[in-house]
Amino acid sequence: MSGLVAGGRTYELAEKGCFPRKRGEKGYQLSAAFVGDTGETVSVFFDPGNTSCIS
């Protein structure tokens, strides 16, 4: 999981979250699943910035 800060006001589902060195900014949490041997990306999800890695 990685945090991506949204730079504008018109991004859908962007929520305030805890991003490294940018606490309280609006953005997304990026979750990705990879295949270990080939490095192929299986799935990518963008969740609101206030989503924790547990969910």
N, C-alpha and C positions, 0 to 999 in steps of 0.2 A: 504494500500500500504506500502511496506517495501523495503528497499534497500539491495541488496546482492552484495558484491564486488567480482569480478572475479580475482583469483590469478595468472593466467597464461596469455600467449600471444595468445593462439589459440582458445579462446572462441568466438563463432559466435555471432554477433550483440551486443557484449559488447561495450558500449559507455561511455565516460567520463561523470560523473554525480556528483551531490552533495549528498554525503553520510555522515551521522553523524561521525564526527572526522576523516574522510578520504576524504576530499574535493579534487576533480580532479581525483580520481581513476576510473578505468573502471569497469563496472558491469551492473547489471540488476535491474529493479524495479519489484517486485513481487506483483501481485494483486490477491486477493482471495475472493471468495464469500462463505458465510456460511449460513446454516439454523439455525435460532436462537434457536428453541426448542430442537433440537437434537444435534447441534454442528457439523452436517455433512458438509463436504466440497463439494460444488456444482461445482465450477470451479476455476482453477488456471491459471494465465497468466504470462509469463515472457516477459517484454518489455525492450528495450534498456535503459541504465542508465540515459539518458537525457530526458526521458519521464516524463511529469508532471502528477499529479493526475487528472487534468481537462480532459486530453485526455484519 
